[in-house]
Amino acid sequence: MSSSVSEPLDIIKQNLDEQIYVKLRGSREMIGKLHAYDSHCNMVLGEAIETIFSLQADNATLDSREEKHELVFVRGDSVILVTDAANV
């Protein structure tokens, strides 16, 4: 990965065809291979694992479940954070 970053999207560009971690709204996160993206942070991830977190009725227990996706489109307005999966 090159270290020349002049714009925020350059970080995403450097991780094209690499595993990335994406934190999403709605208590979700994904790890997958970045196949494509655009200026709105819409992304296409392959071989993705989505983790969905939920708080139980007692407000003390946090549950999580995982879903696997062969190919998934992530809408940019739901993206909170993107980083190299090795950083997680």
Phi, psi and omega in degrees: 000128179285153183258006180276111181235116177249340178224154180304322181289347176298328178296318178292317180302321180293340181257013177299133184067020177239165176285131177232161175249130180234121174267132187238159172297161177079027177058047179231156173211156181222147169234128180190174180275125182283114179264325182200159177203167174223184185292346178267005184069017167295139183222151171246120180246141176249154179049048187268146173243119179258130176250128182243124182257144177215143179266131180288167183301333180283357181057018179241342185247125177257119178257157174218151174221152182246143174232138179258138180231128177293318179211133183217143175262127179252121181286132187300327182287353176263355183279130176256318186210143175227133176209167175297135182299336179291342181275357185262000000 
